[in-house]
């Protein structure tokens, strides 16, 4: 088990606090919020249609709380927290890449104004990969 490394703290603190806050906010989401997020996700990931909107919101909230907490707790190895964050952010970027209207065109990855809230999550993918690689390759 790797011990706490100061070099990882900025990535873990900034990203963990952001995701934890988002998950906590979703815990108290109403039916309208649940329906909007469910509709958006199920358009890209059809298996989500099998889950009720309010249950989907609860699962999404729990995932964000778990990932945010894993990033903030130094006892969770960097590779584990990084792998969780990488998987989560890859799912978000899948929404961005597959949802019409998020990008300027089929071969243009730059976001439209509607795509900006999701496209910015590319930084979470970078953070997840950085923690995963550092956690797996550190010689300390």
Secondary structure, 3 states (H helix, E strand, C coil): CCCCCHHHHHHHHHHHHHHHHHHHHHHCCCHHHHHHHHHHHHHHCHHHHHCCHHHHHHHHHHHHHHHHHHHHCCCCCHHHHHHHHHHHHHHHHHHHHHCCCCEEECCEEEECCCCHHHHCCHHHHHHHHHHHHHHHHCCC
